[in-house]
Every structure is written in structure tokens, then in C-alpha cells.
Amino acid sequence: MASSSGNDDDLTIPRAAINKMIKETLPNVRVANDARELVVNCCTEFIHLISSEANEICNKSEKKTISPEHVIQALESLGFGSYISEVKEVLQECKTVALKRRKASSRLENLGIPEEELLRQQQELFAKIITEVLTTYQTYNSRLIMVYKRDMVLAILKRSLLERIELNKTS
């Protein structure tokens, strides 16, 4: 049986989790701080009750690790059997998410390409992207310079033309 550190006051559900749960459950209701504190205390007590019972069931079955089945048996023995179907659904969802995470992390390993080769390919792609960006920038910059030069030539021609017109008016 697991030993208790005697510091049960430190073991509570995070307030942010409780606040989120309350807000999602009762979106249009204001809940006083003392009511929130009561919910935290009730949740903490419920978890202690279930985990203690699951621990006893685990010890009776001579196991060292509390399994989901121990928790389900604890719910049943404490009179919370109505929660079991939902608990099993959540357990299945958790297993599915965990499996997806394991598959995602093993995809890289299952490629069959050494990490050094993947790194080389990544660096090659970065170099290609940088080259393309620089080429695009240089092309854009060249066009910008051409437009600027054209505008400068047009401004000089315009000024020259206006000066000739002024000279013709005065002569």
C-alpha cells in the first residue's frame, strides 16, 4: 500500500481546471469564490476516496500498480456504478489519443532513413528555399531599380522639357 506523506492539504485539483469546468458547465452563472472552494474540496475528497479504494483493491489482487480496472472496481464498490460506462468511454478515448501519439512519434523512426540523412535533406531544403527567396528578392530589386531609373529619366526629361518651354516663352 502506498504511504501517505501526511501533506494532503497540498494535493488539490488546480483552481484553473475547476474554474474552466464550472464555466463550461454553467456558462451563464456567476459562482462565488466560497462555492468554487467547496467544489475544489469535494473533487479532492472524491479523488482521495476513489484512489484509496482502488489502492486497496490493487493490494488485495497483489498488484503493485493501480490499473484502470482497479479504479472501475472502486467506483462500483463505493456506489458510483452509474459513472462506469462514461469512465470506460473516456478511458477508450485516452487510449486512442495515446496510440495516435505513439504512432506519430514512431513515424520518423519507421521511415528507415538515418537521422543524419534526414538532417542533410532538411539543410538542403533550407538552402534551396534561401536561394529561391534571394533570387526572388534580386529579381524584384532589379525591377525596382529599373522603375526607379525610368522614373528618374522621365523626371529629367520633364524638367528639361519644362526648361525649354520656359526659355521659349521668355525669348
N, C-alpha and C positions, 0 to 999 in steps of 0.2 A: 504494500500500500504506500502511496506517495506521502511523504511527510509534509506537514504544513509549516510554513515559516513563521506563522503567528502574526503576519502582517497583512491580514485580509482586507484592511481598510484601503490598501494601495491597489487592490485588484478590483477595478471597476471598468465598465464599458466607457469608452471615450465619449465625452459630452457631445462632440460634434456628430458622432454617429447617432446618438439619441435625438439630438435636435433635427437631424435630417429625417430620421424615421417619423418623428412627430409631424414635421412639416409635410412630408409625403402622405401620411395617413390622414391628417386633419389640416388641409391647406388653408382653410378659411377660418381657423380658430386660433385665438391667442391663448397660449398656455403659460401660466405663471411659473416663475422660477422654482418655487417650492414643489409645484406639481411635476416639473421636469426632474427635480432631485428625487422625488418619490419614484418616478418611472425608472431612473438610474438604479436606485436601491432595489426595486422589485426585480429588474432584469438581472442585476448582480446576484441577488439571492436565488433566483431561478437557475442561473448558470451553476452556482455552487451546489444547489440541491441535485441537479441532474448529473453534474460531474462527479459528485461524491457517490451517488448511487451507481453510476457507470463504473467507477473505480472499484466499488465492492463487487459488482458483477464480474469485472475483469479479474479480480483477485480470486474469486470463487472458481473461475474457469482456469485458474493457474496460468494466466497470460501476463505478460509484462507491459503490453501496450493496449491502451483503450482503443477499441475499434468502433466504427460506426454502428455495428450490430450491438455492441455494449450500450451505446447511447440510446438506441431504439428500444432495447430491453428495459433500460432505466425509465424511459418515458412511459412505457407500458406499466411497469411495476409501481410508478408513482401516480398513476391515474391520468396520464396525459396521452392516452392511446389515440385520441382524436387527431393528434398532431402527426401521427406516424406517416400517413400517406403523403402529406406535404413535405415532411422531413426527407422521405425517400426520394421525392421528386427533386428537391434541392440537392441532395447527395448525388443523384444521377447527373444533374446539370454541372455540379462541381467536377465530377469525374470526366465529363465531356470536355469542359474547358481545360482541365489539366492535360488530357490526352492531346488536344489541339496544340497546347503549348509545347508539349514534348515533341510532337511531330514537327512543329515549326522549327524548334531548335535542332532537331536531328536532320533536317533537310540539308543543311550546309555540310554535315558530316556524310550524308548519303550521296553527295554529288560525285564523290570519287576523285575529286581534284585536290591536290595538296594545298595547304593554306598559303604556301609561298607562291604557288602559281596563281591562286585567286588574287593575292596581293599585287602580283605583277600585272595581271589583267586589269585590276582596278586602277593602278597607276597609269597604265596605258590609256584607259578610257579618260582619266582626268587630263592627261596630256593632250589627247585628241580634242576634248572639249575646250581646253585653254587655247589650242591652236585655232579652232573654229571661231571662238569669241574674238581672238586677236585679229583674225582675218576679216571678220565682220566689222570690227572697230576700224581697221585700217581702210576698208572699202568705204565705210561711212565717212571717215575722216577725210579721205581723198575727195569724195563728192562734196563734202562741206567746204573744203579748200577751193575746189573748182567753182562752187557757187559764190564763195566769198570773192575770189579773183574776178569772176564775171561781174559781180556787183560793183567791185572797185573800178573795173574798166568802164562800166556803164556810168558810174558816178563821175569819173574823169572826163568821159566823152560829153556827158551832160553839162558839166562845168565849162568845158571847152566850148561847147556849142552856145551856152548862155553868154560866155565872154565875147564870142564873135558877134552874137546878136547885139550886145551892148555896144560893141565897137562900131557896128554898122549904124546903130541909132545915133551915136554921137558924131559920126562922120558925114 
